[in-house]
Amino acid sequence: MSTNNVIPLLKYRTIFISDFHLGSKGCQSSMLLDFLRNTRSDYLYLVGDIIDGWRLKNKWFWPQEHNDVVQKILRKARHGTKVYYVSGNHDELVRKFVPINLGEVNIVNEVIHITADNKKLLILHGDKFDAIIRVAPWLAHLGDYAYDFALWINVTLNKIRKALGYKYWSLSKFLKLKVKKAVSYINRYEEVVANYAFKKNMNGVVCGHIHHASDRIIGDVHYYNDGDWVENCSALVEHFDGKLELIYWKDIIETYEGSQLSSPTYSTNSTNSF
């Protein structure tokens, strides 16, 4: 799906995105390409799990669209966007080589970002605060397969919902928020990550990993999770005044599609190709 004739070029100071899981069938690469084509930023942070090494190790899956995503990011870097690739657990192979610069992309484990209003944000994937990965990595892999199964059910369910005229609905997100232990796990994870940032004298922290977009104050630290591109198709963006905002690409598409329907003379300025 292309939205080049619907959405104007959206410009931000900074974009934080994570958990693409390129190399897996769950990756919503079409939506991701759409987002990359229709946005520009001075800084772009890829906050881990960009390439799914766990999946590729077991079975190779790499359609052209996944390659297009990589090329689009490299093109942005060549045209002046400062791109940082923060390693995650699914792409942990790159951790052996950090810090390193490849094709104008800075690969790191952690990095500090200074906002336009001079706030210090710690950027990291967040998997090292996941007790399951630390204590029982085999269980994390098992849970990963269960998550894939839930996504498969979700795709089938949403095809039916779309045919009936209903909006997209996430089964796994619903289960996360309904199961008490899952909610408790998410809250505990967020608190541990925020405490780590506090000890480093940060004003805030940006992470990914748990596929749960969030924007909340925990103690003296502003905790942000930019979500994922498997279910949420979400990103955290910094405006030019330093204000940070969580955005959901599906919602943005619906908003502009609606405005175009009500205004046939609407025109786009999405002409820049990089």
Buried (B, 14 or more C-beta within 10 A) or exposed (E): EEBEEBBEBBEBBBBBBBBBBBBBBBBBBEBBBBBBBBBBBBBBBBBBBBBBBBBBEEEEBBEEBBEBBBEBBBBBBEEEBBBBBBBBBBBBEBEEEBEEEEEBBBBBBBBEBEBBEEBBBBBBBBBBBBEBBEEEEEEBEEEBEEBBEBBEEBEEBBEEEEEEEEEBEBBBBEEBEEEEEBEEBBEEBBBBBBBBBBEEEBBBBBBBBBBBBBBEEBEEBBBBBBBBBBBBBBBBBBBEEBEBEBBBBBEBBEEBEEEBEEEEEEEBEBEEEB
